[in-house]
Amino acid sequence: MDFNVKKLASGAGLFFTRAVQFTEEKLGQAEKTELDAHFESLMSRADCTKNWTDKIYRQTEVLLQPNPSARIEEFLYEKLDRKAPSRITNAELLGQYMQDAAKEFGPGTPYGSTLIEVGECERRLGAAEREFLQTSAISFLTPLRNFLEGDWRTISKERRLLENLRLDLDACKTRLKKAKQAEAKAALWSEEVEKAEHELRVAQTEFDRQAEVTRLLLEGISSTHVNHLRCLHEFVEAQAAYYKQCHFHMQELQKELGRLPNAFALNSTHSKVPAGSAPDADGSPVETDTLKIEEVQAPATGTRKAKVLYDYDAADSSELSLLADELITVYTVPGMDSDWLIGERGNQKGKVPVTYLELLS
């Protein structure tokens, strides 16, 4: 019990001494041991690394999971050392709704069949997103969090210890200075001077040892940068793979939709009565204005070169199949849907979708 009381009293005295030293330094009444410029530079670099790592980590969390409630839930599961339940993505949920709606509307109808295809694509997009989230969390978020919660806490702890030892060192310097001033007035104070000099030597040794430990930890920030750089590359690769998958799925969906019956396009075609024709008794036109590709002629002016962005498989004989990066000649014809152009490659001719082309000047 006596030992605990003495230890507590000693700790309180040490804390008071440091507080007095810190206050006198702020008031300009005591000298302060300054660290060398290289050490200060290392500390500044470490602080900068911590601050920006924290901001990048927080914003990446927001990017991967915009819902703050979901982030809090995942945080609580992590602190409880329990696995968070698998969460369905918004795209997967949308896809499920679309496919359920298709069953109600009838999968054989134009709208129902289209809902099925789009819903399946959304589910694929959601699965790709979930894979991207998992990969990013492991390869990018986890290393950043490990630095903030591991390495940085160690560095902060050692820096606080160094600052405390620095205060002890400067307090010893102050006591020695006062003892020498008193010794100059009375020879009886020589014992106090020796005691102060011994305390100063001990404090200096402890401070130098701690400064070296802290310096080594701060120099390790360079290794942290290298590790975070590698993680950043992995994050970019995961993001690129995710967007590539999404682009592929959307291309496939566009091709599939082009092959499905399109109710509003049929209605639009049937509602147009060509000049000189009259509707029959049930209101439908006697003759339809059908575009015959073999009869289409390129205009004298208005043709352009276009670069093909993606491969395209013709849905029927009126369309022209395309290969990515090839150059073709394109032009429009009166009455043609604005989403399509006439494309020519040598003696081949057919309709091509505008979205697959980059028009050149």
C-alpha positions as CSV (number, residue, x, y, z in Angstrom):
1,M,0.0,0.0,0.0
2,D,2.8,2.4,0.9
3,F,4.6,1.5,-2.3
4,N,1.4,2.4,-4.4
5,V,1.1,5.7,-2.5
6,K,4.7,6.6,-3.1
7,K,4.4,5.6,-6.8
8,L,1.3,7.7,-7.2
9,A,3.0,10.7,-5.5
10,S,6.0,10.3,-7.7
11,G,3.9,10.2,-10.8
12,A,2.0,13.3,-9.7
13,G,5.2,15.1,-9.0
14,L,6.6,14.2,-12.4
15,F,3.4,15.4,-14.1
16,F,3.5,18.6,-12.2
17,T,7.1,19.2,-13.1
18,R,6.3,18.7,-16.8
19,A,3.3,20.9,-16.6
20,V,5.4,23.7,-15.0
21,Q,8.1,23.3,-17.7
22,F,5.6,23.3,-20.5
23,T,3.9,26.5,-19.1
24,E,7.2,28.3,-18.6
25,E,8.2,27.5,-22.2
26,K,4.9,28.9,-23.6
27,L,5.5,32.0,-21.5
28,G,9.1,32.3,-22.7
29,Q,10.5,31.9,-19.2
30,A,12.3,28.6,-19.9
31,E,14.5,27.3,-22.7
32,K,13.4,24.4,-24.9
33,T,15.5,21.7,-26.5
34,E,14.9,21.9,-30.3
35,L,15.0,18.9,-32.5
36,D,17.3,19.0,-35.6
37,A,15.8,20.0,-38.9
38,H,15.9,16.5,-40.3
39,F,13.9,15.2,-37.4
40,E,11.3,18.0,-37.7
41,S,11.0,17.2,-41.4
42,L,10.3,13.6,-40.6
43,M,7.6,14.5,-38.2
44,S,6.0,16.9,-40.6
45,R,6.0,14.2,-43.3
46,A,4.5,11.7,-40.9
47,D,1.7,14.2,-39.9
48,C,1.0,14.9,-43.6
49,T,0.8,11.2,-44.4
50,K,-1.6,10.5,-41.5
51,N,-3.9,13.4,-42.4
52,W,-4.2,12.6,-46.1
53,T,-4.4,8.8,-45.5
54,D,-7.3,9.4,-43.1
55,K,-9.1,11.6,-45.6
56,I,-8.6,9.2,-48.5
57,Y,-9.7,6.3,-46.3
58,R,-12.9,8.0,-45.2
59,Q,-13.8,9.1,-48.7
60,T,-13.1,5.7,-50.2
61,E,-15.5,4.3,-47.6
62,V,-18.1,6.8,-48.8
63,L,-17.5,5.8,-52.4
64,L,-17.8,2.1,-51.8
65,Q,-20.8,2.4,-49.4
66,P,-22.7,5.8,-49.7
67,N,-25.2,4.7,-47.1
68,P,-24.0,6.0,-43.7
69,S,-26.3,3.6,-41.7
70,A,-24.8,0.7,-43.6
71,R,-21.3,1.9,-42.8
72,I,-22.1,2.2,-39.1
73,E,-23.6,-1.3,-39.1
74,E,-20.4,-2.7,-40.7
75,F,-18.3,-0.8,-38.2
76,L,-20.2,-2.3,-35.2
77,Y,-20.0,-5.8,-36.6
78,E,-16.2,-5.3,-37.0
79,K,-15.8,-4.1,-33.4
80,L,-17.9,-7.0,-32.2
81,D,-15.6,-9.3,-34.2
82,R,-18.6,-10.7,-36.1
83,K,-19.0,-11.2,-39.8
84,A,-21.5,-8.7,-41.3
85,P,-24.4,-10.3,-43.2
86,S,-24.1,-10.4,-47.0
87,R,-25.8,-7.3,-48.4
88,I,-27.6,-7.3,-51.7
89,T,-26.6,-4.4,-54.0
90,N,-29.0,-1.9,-55.3
91,A,-28.5,-3.1,-58.9
92,E,-29.3,-6.7,-57.9
93,L,-32.4,-5.6,-56.1
94,L,-33.6,-3.6,-59.1
95,G,-32.9,-6.6,-61.4
96,Q,-35.0,-8.8,-59.1
97,Y,-37.9,-6.3,-59.1
98,M,-37.8,-6.1,-62.9
99,Q,-37.9,-9.9,-63.3
100,D,-40.7,-10.2,-60.8
101,A,-42.6,-7.5,-62.7
102,A,-42.1,-9.4,-66.0
103,K,-43.8,-12.4,-64.5
104,E,-46.9,-10.3,-63.7
105,F,-47.0,-8.5,-67.1
106,G,-46.3,-11.7,-69.0
107,P,-42.8,-12.7,-70.1
108,G,-44.1,-13.2,-73.7
109,T,-45.1,-9.5,-74.1
110,P,-42.5,-7.0,-75.5
111,Y,-42.4,-5.2,-72.2
112,G,-42.2,-8.3,-70.1
113,S,-39.4,-9.9,-72.3
114,T,-37.4,-6.7,-72.2
115,L,-37.8,-6.5,-68.4
116,I,-36.4,-10.0,-68.1
117,E,-33.3,-9.1,-70.1
118,V,-32.7,-5.7,-68.4
119,G,-33.3,-7.3,-65.0
120,E,-30.8,-10.1,-65.7
121,C,-28.2,-7.5,-66.8
122,E,-28.8,-5.4,-63.6
123,R,-28.2,-8.5,-61.5
124,R,-24.9,-9.1,-63.3
125,L,-24.0,-5.5,-62.8
126,G,-24.8,-5.9,-59.1
127,A,-22.7,-9.0,-58.8
128,A,-19.8,-7.2,-60.4
129,E,-20.2,-4.4,-58.0
130,R,-20.2,-6.7,-55.0
131,E,-17.0,-8.3,-56.2
132,F,-15.4,-4.9,-56.7
133,L,-16.4,-3.8,-53.2
134,Q,-14.9,-6.9,-51.6
135,T,-11.7,-6.6,-53.6
136,S,-11.3,-2.9,-52.8
137,A,-12.0,-3.4,-49.1
138,I,-9.3,-6.1,-48.9
139,S,-6.6,-4.6,-51.2
140,F,-7.0,-0.9,-50.4
141,L,-9.1,0.0,-47.4
142,T,-7.6,-2.6,-45.0
143,P,-4.0,-1.5,-45.5
144,L,-4.9,2.1,-45.0
145,R,-6.9,1.3,-41.8
146,N,-4.0,-0.9,-40.6
147,F,-1.7,2.0,-40.9
148,L,-4.0,4.4,-39.1
149,E,-4.9,2.0,-36.3
150,G,-1.5,0.3,-36.0
151,D,1.6,2.0,-37.2
152,W,0.3,5.5,-36.6
153,R,-0.8,4.8,-33.0
154,T,2.7,3.4,-32.3
155,I,4.3,6.5,-33.8
156,S,2.0,8.8,-31.8
157,K,2.7,6.9,-28.6
158,E,6.5,7.1,-29.1
159,R,6.3,10.8,-30.0
160,R,4.3,11.6,-26.8
161,L,7.0,9.7,-24.8
162,L,9.7,11.6,-26.6
163,E,8.0,14.9,-25.7
164,N,7.7,13.9,-22.1
165,L,11.3,13.0,-21.9
166,R,12.2,16.3,-23.6
167,L,10.3,18.2,-20.9
168,D,12.1,16.1,-18.2
169,L,15.4,16.9,-19.9
170,D,14.7,20.7,-20.0
171,A,13.5,20.6,-16.4
172,C,16.8,19.0,-15.4
173,K,18.7,21.7,-17.3
174,T,16.7,24.4,-15.4
175,R,17.4,22.8,-12.0
176,L,21.1,22.5,-12.8
177,K,21.2,26.2,-13.9
178,K,19.5,27.2,-10.7
179,A,21.9,25.0,-8.6
180,K,24.9,26.6,-10.2
181,Q,23.6,30.0,-9.6
182,A,23.1,29.1,-5.9
183,E,26.5,27.5,-5.7
184,A,28.1,30.8,-6.8
185,K,26.6,32.4,-3.8
186,A,27.3,29.6,-1.2
187,A,29.8,26.7,-1.4
188,L,27.3,24.6,0.6
189,W,25.3,23.9,-2.6
190,S,27.9,21.8,-4.4
191,E,26.0,18.6,-3.5
192,E,22.9,19.9,-5.2
193,V,24.9,20.7,-8.3
194,E,26.3,17.2,-8.5
195,K,22.8,15.8,-8.1
196,A,21.4,18.0,-10.8
197,E,24.2,17.1,-13.2
198,H,23.6,13.4,-12.6
199,E,19.9,13.8,-13.2
200,L,20.7,15.7,-16.4
201,R,23.0,13.0,-17.7
202,V,20.3,10.4,-17.1
203,A,17.6,12.5,-18.7
204,Q,19.8,13.2,-21.7
205,T,20.5,9.5,-22.2
206,E,16.8,8.6,-22.0
207,F,15.9,11.4,-24.4
208,D,18.6,10.4,-26.9
209,R,17.5,6.8,-26.8
210,Q,13.9,7.7,-27.3
211,A,14.7,10.1,-30.1
212,E,16.5,7.3,-32.0
213,V,13.5,5.0,-31.6
214,T,11.1,7.7,-32.8
215,R,13.4,8.6,-35.7
216,L,13.4,5.0,-36.9
217,L,9.7,4.8,-36.8
218,L,9.3,8.1,-38.7
219,E,11.7,7.0,-41.4
220,G,9.5,3.9,-41.8
221,I,6.9,6.3,-43.4
222,S,8.8,5.9,-46.7
223,S,8.0,2.1,-46.6
224,T,4.4,3.0,-45.8
225,H,4.2,5.2,-49.0
226,V,5.6,2.3,-51.0
227,N,3.0,-0.1,-49.6
228,H,0.1,2.3,-50.1
229,L,1.3,2.9,-53.7
230,R,1.1,-0.8,-54.4
231,C,-2.4,-0.9,-52.8
232,L,-3.4,2.1,-54.9
233,H,-2.4,0.2,-58.1
234,E,-4.5,-2.7,-57.0
235,F,-7.5,-0.5,-56.3
236,V,-7.2,1.0,-59.8
237,E,-7.0,-2.4,-61.4
238,A,-10.1,-3.6,-59.5
239,Q,-12.0,-0.4,-60.5
240,A,-10.9,-0.8,-64.2
241,A,-12.0,-4.5,-64.2
242,Y,-15.3,-3.5,-62.6
243,Y,-16.1,-0.8,-65.2
244,K,-14.9,-3.1,-68.0
245,Q,-17.4,-5.8,-66.8
246,C,-20.2,-3.2,-66.6
247,H,-19.4,-2.0,-70.1
248,F,-19.4,-5.5,-71.5
249,H,-22.7,-6.3,-69.8
250,M,-24.3,-3.2,-71.2
251,Q,-23.1,-3.9,-74.7
252,E,-24.5,-7.4,-74.6
253,L,-27.8,-6.0,-73.3
254,Q,-28.0,-3.5,-76.1
255,K,-27.4,-6.3,-78.7
256,E,-30.1,-8.4,-77.0
257,L,-32.6,-5.6,-76.9
258,G,-32.0,-5.0,-80.6
259,R,-33.2,-8.6,-81.3
260,L,-36.4,-8.4,-79.2
261,P,-39.8,-7.2,-80.5
262,N,-40.2,-3.5,-79.9
263,A,-43.9,-2.6,-79.4
264,F,-43.6,1.1,-79.6
265,A,-41.4,1.0,-82.7
266,L,-44.0,-1.2,-84.4
267,N,-46.8,1.1,-83.4
268,S,-44.8,4.1,-84.7
269,T,-44.3,2.3,-88.1
270,H,-48.0,1.3,-88.4
271,S,-49.2,4.8,-87.5
272,K,-47.4,6.4,-90.5
273,V,-49.4,6.4,-93.7
274,P,-47.2,7.2,-96.7
275,A,-48.3,10.0,-99.0
276,G,-50.7,8.7,-101.6
277,S,-51.9,5.7,-99.6
278,A,-55.1,5.4,-97.6
279,P,-56.0,3.3,-94.6
280,D,-58.1,0.2,-95.1
281,A,-61.3,-0.5,-93.3
282,D,-59.7,-1.5,-90.0
283,G,-57.6,1.7,-90.0
284,S,-54.2,0.1,-90.9
285,P,-52.3,1.4,-93.9
286,V,-52.5,-0.4,-97.1
287,E,-48.8,0.0,-97.9
288,T,-45.9,0.5,-95.5
289,D,-42.8,2.6,-95.9
290,T,-40.1,-0.1,-95.6
291,L,-36.5,0.8,-96.0
292,K,-34.8,-1.4,-98.6
293,I,-31.1,-1.3,-98.0
294,E,-30.2,-2.5,-101.5
295,E,-32.0,0.4,-103.0
296,V,-30.4,3.1,-100.8
297,Q,-27.9,5.2,-102.6
298,A,-25.2,7.3,-101.0
299,P,-25.8,11.0,-101.3
300,A,-23.5,13.2,-103.4
301,T,-22.6,15.2,-100.3
302,G,-23.0,14.4,-96.6
303,T,-21.1,11.2,-96.3
304,R,-18.6,11.0,-93.3
305,K,-16.0,8.6,-92.1
306,A,-16.6,6.9,-88.7
307,K,-14.4,4.8,-86.4
308,V,-16.1,1.7,-84.9
309,L,-15.8,1.7,-81.2
310,Y,-17.1,-1.8,-80.4
311,D,-17.8,-5.1,-82.2
312,Y,-21.4,-5.3,-83.4
313,D,-23.2,-8.4,-84.7
314,A,-25.9,-7.6,-87.3
315,A,-29.4,-8.7,-86.0
316,D,-30.7,-9.2,-89.6
317,S,-29.8,-8.8,-93.3
318,S,-30.6,-5.0,-93.2
319,E,-27.8,-4.4,-90.7
320,L,-24.0,-4.3,-91.1
321,S,-21.8,-6.2,-88.7
322,L,-18.9,-4.1,-87.3
323,L,-15.4,-4.8,-85.9
324,A,-13.9,-2.5,-83.3
325,D,-11.4,0.1,-84.7
326,E,-12.3,-0.3,-88.4
327,L,-13.2,2.8,-90.5
328,I,-16.4,2.9,-92.5
329,T,-18.4,5.4,-94.5
330,V,-21.7,6.6,-93.0
331,Y,-24.6,8.8,-94.1
332,T,-28.3,9.3,-93.3
333,V,-31.3,8.9,-95.5
334,P,-34.7,10.7,-95.2
335,G,-37.1,9.1,-92.7
336,M,-34.5,7.0,-91.0
337,D,-34.5,6.6,-87.2
338,S,-31.9,9.1,-85.7
339,D,-30.3,6.2,-83.7
340,W,-29.1,4.6,-86.9
341,L,-27.0,5.4,-89.9
342,I,-26.3,3.7,-93.2
343,G,-22.8,2.3,-93.2
344,E,-20.7,1.1,-96.1
345,R,-17.6,-1.0,-96.2
346,G,-16.5,-1.7,-99.8
347,N,-19.5,-3.3,-101.5
348,Q,-21.2,-4.1,-98.2
349,K,-24.0,-1.9,-96.9
350,G,-26.4,-1.9,-94.0
351,K,-27.8,-0.1,-91.0
352,V,-25.4,0.6,-88.1
353,P,-26.1,2.0,-84.6
354,V,-24.8,5.5,-83.9
355,T,-23.8,4.5,-80.3
356,Y,-21.1,2.1,-81.7
357,L,-19.4,4.8,-83.8
358,E,-17.1,7.8,-83.4
359,L,-17.9,10.2,-86.2
360,L,-14.8,11.7,-87.7
361,S,-14.6,15.2,-89.3
